[in-house]
Every structure is written in C-alpha cells, then in structure tokens.
C-alpha cells in the first residue's frame, strides 16, 4: 500500500535590507518584524551585523574588519534568533562580494577575509555563505581561475555551503547559465546556486539602460530567448539550487545602470513591477526544488523613511503577500506543497 503524501510549507525567508536604509531601523527591529510576519528565517547582510555591533558594543568606529567585535555581536544575534526568542533561522551571511579571479596579494587578502567570515558564520549558527559574481574590472575573467577560486573556497568553508549568485552587472559571470557552469566545474557538493528572479529577469529580459526598460531585441526574439532560458532552467538538478531569492523591479523613470537599479527599485511581486517573475519561479518549482524562498527587496525611497511604528512590519508583510501570491499563481496554495 502506498504511503499517502503529506503537505508541508515551503520555507520562507527575508533578506534584511541595509542599502539606502534610514539608520533608525535597527537589526532587532527588522528581525522582530520578520518573525511577526511569519517568516521562519532570514538572510543576514554584513552591513546589518556591523551596524548592530556598533550599537551593541557602544563603539561607532567599528568596521567590517573589526573581527573580534563582530564575533561578539554575531553571538548576540544568534541568541536573539534562538527558539526561546524570535525562533528564526539565520539562513545565510551575505554578500561576500568581489572574491573570485584575483592573483597574488589580492587573492591572499580575499581568502583571509573568507576565513574570518567562516568564524562569523559559526558564531551566528549559519551554514551558508553567499558569493556574488565579481564586478571588478581588475579581476580575471578566465573560467579556470574562477572555478579554482570557488573550489578552494568550498573546501575552506566545508561542511558549510557556498551559494554562488550571478549578479546581472557581474563583470564575467552575469547569467544563471554561466554561474551553473562554474558551480558544475568545481566538482564540490557544498557549492550550489543562489538563484535570484531580479538578477536573471533583469539581465535576460530587461535592461534599465534603455528607454523602455527592456533588452534591445525584437519582441519575438526576446520572448523566444527568455522561454528557452526558462526551459533550460527547469533541467537544473534541484539539489544544486541552494536558495531562490524573489523580487520584482520597477521600470526606471530614466535609463540607469543595473547595479543602481538593483539597489533602489526592487519591490516584492505584486506591487507594480514589470519583470516575468512568475516564469522563473515556475521554472524553479519544475526542477522539484522545495527549499528556501527568500524575499530580497531594495526600495531606496521607501527604506529611506525614518522608523515609525508598524513600518517594518508592513514591509515584511508586503513581501510575504507578494511571494505567496506568486506561489499561488504557480499552483501552490498558501505556500503549501504536497510531496
């Protein structure tokens, strides 16, 4: 007799925004809002950890390399998120940027930084490190160099995981296919993909540098290329997807660079954006992936507002509503899936 399938909820996380955020929004306030909105985990940005350390240790001079102080702050954040408190999983520490493709002294420096970040992860009780594809023109674009660096990083942080993300303004790796080629070539089980609806839709479908915000292709060709990319995405091994980040984008009022666009005009789905977010979420679901789905939102004008009661809760609830809406459009009601 077959065992009946049982439903479970797809785990939802929230990436704590820090870019463009008014300083009155503290990490404890953000975490409280995230927990209240029903998320079970969150991505911790290094800027939020630094800001918390300055407040917690009463030292405004602390920086992102004040390692002993950051370790103390990380242990405190872990206590704030413990089951007897907010009961939140610290899913990932991010963003570990401008890492791969260096030589000599610079390469030694980024690997030393990685060693310190692994210590922070242990203090946090966090098992995943996000690496965003390098946007530095000085970094090597040689695939062998990139693969070698990520393989060595995976070995350094093991058994922790490395989630490699294509940033659509990355210098050499800016599509999910390129990121997958790198991940596959490393040959390491603990390195996988951090997929992001903004980074893929915003690179393959849209272009904030054009007048209409779309890639300069004939509409039919743009749609054909996009559909082909999504069909290929459906073929990814589900175990090599470590995380899916979800956000949309507003059409920029005038042409801007992709990095600026990413940091200022990224709402949750369902708030007037124009990217084909549902297409990508559906493609990821078709791989069989049922791991973490994370809301990653950057709204410079909105997040620049001074703290007011209920404001952070509203942001978290907007994200929850948007992601659940997309999942329901893809056939998953209330975030619940039957396996």
N, C-alpha and C positions, 0 to 999 in steps of 0.2 A: 504494500500500500504506500502510495507517495505521501511524503510529508507535506502538509499544506504550507503554502508560502505565508510569510508573516510581514506585515508592514513595518517600516521604520522611517524616521525622519532624516532627510539629508542634512548633515551638519552645516550650520550657517555661521560665518564669522564676519567680523567688521574690521577693516584696516583703520587704525586710529589716524585721522588726518592731522598733519602738522604744518605743511606748506601753506602759507597765507593765513594761518590760524591766528586769531587775536590771542595775545598772551594770557588773557584772563581765563582761557579754557585749559584747565589743568588735567593731567592724566587721570587722577582719581575721579574727577567729574565725568570724563569721557567713558571710563570703564563702568561707572555706575549706570550711565545712560545705555551703554551697550547691553549690560546684563538685564536692565529693566525692559528693554525692547525684545528680549527673548533669544538673543544670540547665545551660543554656547562657547564661542571662542573669539579671538581677535588676533590680528597681526600687529606686532609692536614695532613702531618706527623708532629708529635710533635717536632722532631728534626729540621724540617724546621722552625717551629714557634720560637723555641729557637734561632736559628741562625739569623733569621730576627730581633728578639728582641734585640740581641746584637748589630747589626748594626744600627737599627733604634734609639735605646736609647743610643748608643755610650758607651756600657758597656760590655766588653768582658768577664766579670766574671759572667754574668747571667747564671742560670742553669734551668733545667726542673721543679724546685720547686720555682722559683722566681715569685710567683703568681701575685703580683701587676704589675710587669713589663710585664709579659706575657699577662695580661689583656689589657694593653695599646697597646701592639703590635697586639693583636688579633683584636682590634677595627680598627687599621690602615689597617690590611689585609682585613677586611670587606669593607673598603672604596675603596681599590684597585680593589675589585671584583664587586663593585656596577654596576648597569645598565648603569650609565653615564660614567663608566670607562671600565674595561675589560668585564663586563657583564658575570661573571662566578658564578655558584652556588657552594658554599662550601658544598659539599655533606656529608662529614664525617670527623671526627677527629680520628686519629689512630696513632699507635696501642696502645690500653690500654691493656698491657700485664701483665702476672704474677698476676692475680687478684683472681681467684676462688680457693677454697679449703684450706684456711688458718684458723687458730684459734687464739684466744687471741689477743695480741698486734699487731701482723702482720695483722690480719683481720681488726682491727680498723684503721690501717695505710692505707690499700688499699681503704677502704671506705672513708677516709678523702681525699685521692687523687681523688677519683671519684667526690666528692663534688666540688673540685677545677676545675676539667675538665668540669663539667656541667656549671660552670661560664664562662670558656673559650669558650664553645660552644655557649652560649648566646651572648658573645661579638662578636663572629665570625658570628652569624646568621646561625649556623649549627645545624641541628636537629637529627644527627645520630652519635652514638659512636660505634667504632669497638672494640670488645673484642676478642683477640686471645687466643686460648686454652692454658692453663698454661703448661709450660715445666719444671717447678721447681720440682725436686725430693722431696722437703720438703712439697709440697702441698698434701693435701688429695686427694685420688682417689675415695672416697666414692661418689656415684652418688647423694645421698641425700644432702651432703654438697655442691656439685657443683650446683645443682638445687636451693638450698636455697640461695646461694650467688647471683646467677644470677637473681632470683626472686626479691630479695631485691634491687639489682642494678636497675632492670627495674622500680621498684616503686620509687626509689630515683630520677631517671632521667626523669620520665614521666612528660609531654607528649612526651618528646624526645624519639628516638628509640635506641635500643641496637641491634647491628648486631654481632652475635656470629659466629666466624670463627674457623673451625678445622685447626690447623696447623699440618702438617704431621709429625712433630717431637714433637707434644704435648705429655706430659707425660701420660695422662689418656684419653684425648679426641683427637683423631687424624684422624678420618674419618667423612665424612659428615653425615653418619647414626648416629654415636654417638652424634654429635652436634645436630642433629634433635631430638633425644631422649631427650636431655637436654632441648632444647627450648620448646618442646611439654609439658614436665613435669612442666615447670614454670607456665603455665596457664596464661600468660600475653600477651596481644595483642601487646604491644610495643616492644617485643623481637622477633627477627627472625634470619634468617641465612645470613651470608656473605659467599657465595659460591666462590670458587677460583679454576680455572682449574688446576693451578700448585699444590695446596695443595691436591687435590683429585687424579689427574693423577699421581702426584709424590709420592703418598702414596700407591695407589692401583694397579697401572700399572708398575711404575718404581721404581728403588732402586739405588741411586747413590753409594751405598756401595758395589755393585757387579761389576765384570769385564765388563759385557756388559750393565750395567746401567738399567737392568730390574729385576723385582722381581724373586726370585729363585723358579719358578714354571714351570712345563711343559707348553709349549706354548699354547696348547689347554685349559689347566686348567686356565691359566692366562686370556685368552680371554673370557672363559666362565664366570669367576668371574666378569670380567670387564663389560661384557654385562649385566649380572644380576644386577649389581650395577646401571648401567645407566637406566635400565627398572624401577628399584625401584625409582630412582631419578625423573623420569617422573611423578610419582604419588604424589610428594610433592604439598601441597596447594600453589598456586602461590603467595598468599598474605603473606606467611611466608618466602618468599625469598626477602630480602631487597636490595640485591646487588649481581651482578656477576662480579668478578674480572677475567681478562683474561691475561694469559701469557703462554708461552711455556717453554721449558728448553733445553739447550744444553747437550748432553751426556758428562759427565765429563771425562777428559783425564785419570784420575786415581780415584779409589774409595775415596769418601769423605762423610762427614756427611750431612744429609738432610738440616740442618739449614744453613751450609756454602754454599751448593748448591743453596738454595733458595735466598741467599743474593748476589750471584755472577754470576750465569749463567742462568738468566731468560730473554730471548728475547721476543718480540712480536711474534705472529704467523707469519708464512711465511718467517722466517729468518734462517731456518735450524735446528729448534728444532725437537724433536722426540716424544713428548707426543701426545696422542689422544685427542687433544683439541676440535676438531670438534665434536667428540662423546658427550662430556659433554655439549658444547654449544647447540647442537641439543636437548639433553635431557631436558635442562632448558627451551628452547623455547617450547617444547611439554607440559610443565606444564601450558602454557598460560602466563608465565611471560613476561612482556614487560617493565620492569623498567630499572634502570641504569645498563649499561655495562661499566666496568672500566678497563682501561689498567694499569696493575701493572708490571713494568719492573725493574729488577735489573741486571745490567751488570757492574761488578766491573772494568774490564779493560777499557771499553768504557766510563763509567761515571767518571772514574778517570782522564780523559783528562782535561787539563786546558781550561777555557772558550775561545771560538773562535766564531766569528760572524756566525750565522746560525747553530751552532752545536745543540743547544737545540731544535730549530725548526725541525731539521732533526729527532731527537729522537721522538718528538711528532708526526711528520708526519709518521714515520715508524710504530708507534703504531696504528695510525688511519687506515693506509693502511692494517695492519695485522688483525685488528678486523673487518673491513668492508669485508675483504676477507673471513674470517670465516663465517660471517653472510650471505654472498652471496652463499657460499657453502651449507649453511643450507636453502637456498631459499628466503632470504630477500635481495632484490636488493638495493644497495646504502643505507643500513640502514633503508629502508622504509618498513613499515609493514601495511597491510590493516586490520582494525578491523571491 
